[in-house]
Every structure is written in structure tokens, then in C-alpha cells.
Amino acid sequence: MNGEKPTFAAGIIERHDNRILIALRSDESEETRHWQFPCGPTKPGESPEEAMRRIARDDVRIEVEIIAGQPPIVEKVDGEEVEFRYFFCGVMKGEPTPGPYAELRWVMRGHLREYDFDRPSKPVVHWLLEQ
């Protein structure tokens, strides 16, 4: 590798009624399973914005409009530093389907505190709850 950190794109996807989409991964055991925002790795030569649109389209089956991006957050995942790029997105078309996720839920911002999020998502959740 060229020394760059792997980059993941993650979406804070909000629909017209101000509910935010959260996802529960299906590839983790029940004991370690945490909620997160829909996310995935960028592919070689792909920008984080392109990755976010692809992840929404391929994994969640919706088309999104990226409204704003946030500065990168670096977190350790399985002992490796990973850069997360979060994007505020609006739904342009489609109804989410779980795809690689065990479950998807639309939740009001204030209810995010009721869910156990993965470590990379926790600072974003805290920030959203303060807004």
C-alpha cells in the first residue's frame, strides 16, 4: 500500500420527514453487532463522494443527493487506521432495502441515543444530537 489510510464513505441520509437512515450490519455476530450509518470502502480511483452514491445505490437501493460533506474522521478498525468521510444526503429516489444489512431503520434524530452505534459512528451521533 502507498501509506494512505483506507477511506470509507458514510451517509447521514435524511428523508423529507427528518428521519435518518441507520443500518445494522448482517456480517457481525449478535454480540458485536452495532448500528451505523450506511457506509463502505472507496474503490481505487473513486472519490468518497462517488463511493457514497454507489453505496446508496448498490447497498441500500436508493439514489441520494449529497448536500454537504464533513471533514474526515480517523478511527481504528481491527487495529488499522481508517478514514471515514461522512456526507449529509437527501433521498432523491427509491425506498431502502437492506441488501448487505440485517436491518435498516428510519429514526428521528433525538432517538439516535436509543441505539448502540459502532465506534466510528459515535462521535457523529453525539454531534447530531447536539444540533
The 8 nearest C-alpha neighbors of each residue, nearest first, counted from 0:
[[1, 2, 3, 4, 5, 43, 79, 6],
 [0, 2, 3, 4, 5, 43, 6, 44],
 [3, 1, 0, 4, 5, 80, 81, 79],
 [4, 2, 1, 5, 0, 6, 81, 82],
 [3, 5, 81, 82, 6, 80, 2, 79],
 [4, 6, 81, 82, 3, 7, 40, 80],
 [7, 5, 82, 83, 40, 41, 81, 4],
 [6, 8, 40, 83, 39, 41, 84, 82],
 [7, 9, 84, 51, 47, 38, 39, 83],
 [10, 8, 38, 85, 37, 84, 36, 86],
 [11, 9, 86, 12, 37, 85, 36, 87],
 [10, 12, 87, 86, 88, 36, 13, 19],
 [13, 11, 88, 10, 20, 19, 89, 87],
 [14, 12, 19, 89, 18, 17, 88, 11],
 [13, 15, 17, 16, 90, 18, 89, 19],
 [14, 16, 17, 13, 18, 89, 90, 19],
 [15, 17, 14, 18, 13, 107, 19, 105],
 [18, 16, 15, 14, 13, 19, 107, 108],
 [17, 19, 107, 106, 105, 13, 16, 14],
 [20, 18, 13, 105, 106, 12, 107, 21],
 [19, 21, 105, 12, 104, 13, 106, 18],
 [22, 20, 36, 104, 103, 35, 105, 19],
 [21, 23, 103, 35, 34, 36, 102, 37],
 [22, 24, 34, 102, 101, 100, 33, 35],
 [25, 23, 100, 101, 26, 22, 27, 32],
 [24, 26, 101, 100, 27, 23, 99, 102],
 [27, 25, 24, 28, 100, 99, 101, 32],
 [28, 26, 32, 25, 31, 24, 29, 30],
 [27, 29, 30, 31, 32, 26, 25, 24],
 [28, 30, 32, 31, 27, 33, 25, 26],
 [31, 29, 28, 32, 27, 33, 115, 26],
 [30, 32, 28, 29, 27, 33, 117, 26],
 [33, 31, 29, 27, 30, 28, 24, 34],
 [34, 32, 116, 117, 115, 23, 31, 35],
 [33, 35, 116, 23, 22, 115, 117, 21],
 [36, 34, 22, 116, 21, 120, 117, 37],
 [35, 37, 21, 22, 10, 38, 9, 11],
 [38, 36, 10, 9, 22, 35, 21, 39],
 [39, 37, 9, 8, 36, 10, 7, 54],
 [38, 40, 7, 8, 54, 9, 41, 37],
 [41, 39, 7, 6, 8, 42, 38, 50],
 [40, 42, 50, 7, 6, 45, 47, 8],
 [41, 43, 45, 44, 40, 50, 46, 6],
 [44, 42, 45, 41, 46, 40, 5, 6],
 [43, 45, 42, 46, 41, 47, 49, 50],
 [46, 44, 42, 43, 41, 49, 50, 47],
 [45, 47, 49, 48, 50, 44, 41, 42],
 [46, 48, 50, 8, 49, 41, 51, 45],
 [49, 47, 51, 46, 50, 52, 8, 65],
 [50, 48, 46, 52, 51, 47, 45, 53],
 [49, 51, 47, 53, 41, 48, 52, 54],
 [52, 50, 48, 54, 8, 53, 49, 47],
 [51, 53, 55, 49, 50, 54, 56, 63],
 [54, 52, 50, 56, 51, 55, 57, 49],
 [55, 53, 51, 58, 57, 56, 52, 50],
 [54, 56, 59, 52, 53, 61, 58, 57],
 [55, 57, 60, 61, 53, 54, 62, 59],
 [56, 58, 54, 60, 53, 55, 59, 61],
 [59, 57, 54, 98, 55, 60, 56, 99],
 [58, 60, 55, 95, 96, 61, 56, 97],
 [61, 59, 56, 95, 57, 58, 55, 96],
 [62, 60, 93, 56, 55, 59, 92, 95],
 [61, 63, 92, 91, 56, 90, 55, 93],
 [64, 62, 90, 91, 89, 88, 65, 52],
 [63, 65, 89, 88, 66, 91, 90, 62],
 [64, 66, 88, 67, 87, 63, 86, 89],
 [65, 67, 88, 87, 64, 89, 68, 86],
 [68, 66, 87, 86, 65, 69, 88, 85],
 [69, 67, 86, 85, 87, 70, 66, 84],
 [68, 70, 85, 86, 71, 84, 67, 87],
 [71, 69, 72, 84, 68, 85, 83, 86],
 [72, 70, 84, 83, 82, 69, 73, 85],
 [71, 73, 83, 82, 74, 70, 84, 119],
 [74, 72, 82, 81, 83, 80, 71, 75],
 [75, 73, 81, 80, 119, 76, 72, 82],
 [74, 76, 80, 79, 78, 81, 77, 73],
 [75, 77, 79, 78, 80, 74, 81, 119],
 [76, 78, 79, 75, 80, 81, 74, 118],
 [79, 77, 76, 75, 80, 74, 81, 73],
 [80, 78, 75, 76, 77, 81, 74, 4],
 [81, 79, 75, 74, 4, 76, 73, 78],
 [80, 82, 5, 74, 4, 73, 75, 6],
 [81, 83, 73, 6, 72, 71, 5, 4],
 [84, 82, 7, 72, 71, 6, 8, 73],
 [83, 85, 71, 8, 9, 7, 69, 82],
 [86, 84, 9, 69, 10, 68, 8, 83],
 [87, 85, 68, 10, 67, 11, 88, 69],
 [88, 86, 11, 67, 66, 65, 12, 10],
 [89, 87, 65, 12, 66, 64, 63, 11],
 [88, 90, 64, 13, 63, 12, 14, 91],
 [91, 89, 63, 14, 92, 62, 64, 88],
 [92, 90, 63, 62, 64, 89, 93, 61],
 [91, 93, 62, 61, 90, 63, 94, 60],
 [92, 94, 61, 95, 62, 60, 91, 90],
 [93, 95, 61, 96, 60, 92, 59, 90],
 [96, 94, 59, 60, 61, 93, 97, 103],
 [95, 97, 59, 98, 60, 94, 103, 58],
 [96, 98, 100, 102, 103, 59, 99, 101],
 [97, 99, 58, 100, 96, 59, 60, 101],
 [100, 98, 97, 58, 25, 101, 24, 26],
 [101, 99, 24, 97, 25, 102, 98, 23],
 [100, 102, 25, 24, 23, 97, 99, 103],
 [103, 101, 23, 100, 97, 22, 104, 24],
 [102, 104, 22, 21, 97, 23, 20, 100],
 [105, 103, 21, 20, 106, 22, 102, 19],
 [104, 106, 20, 19, 18, 21, 107, 103],
 [107, 105, 18, 19, 104, 108, 110, 20],
 [106, 108, 18, 110, 109, 19, 17, 111],
 [107, 109, 110, 111, 106, 128, 18, 19],
 [110, 108, 107, 111, 128, 112, 106, 127],
 [109, 111, 112, 107, 108, 113, 106, 114],
 [110, 112, 113, 108, 109, 114, 124, 106],
 [113, 111, 110, 114, 109, 124, 115, 128],
 [114, 112, 111, 110, 115, 109, 116, 106],
 [115, 113, 112, 111, 116, 34, 110, 33],
 [114, 116, 33, 34, 117, 113, 112, 111],
 [117, 115, 34, 33, 35, 121, 120, 114],
 [116, 118, 33, 120, 119, 35, 34, 121],
 [117, 119, 121, 120, 116, 122, 74, 76],
 [118, 120, 117, 121, 74, 122, 83, 123],
 [121, 119, 123, 118, 117, 122, 35, 116],
 [120, 122, 124, 118, 123, 119, 116, 125],
 [123, 121, 125, 124, 120, 126, 119, 118],
 [122, 124, 126, 120, 121, 125, 127, 119],
 [123, 125, 121, 127, 126, 122, 128, 120],
 [126, 124, 122, 128, 123, 127, 121, 129],
 [125, 127, 123, 129, 124, 128, 122, 130],
 [128, 126, 124, 130, 129, 125, 123, 108],
 [127, 129, 125, 126, 130, 109, 124, 108],
 [130, 128, 126, 127, 125, 124, 109, 108],
 [129, 127, 128, 126, 125, 108, 109, 124]]
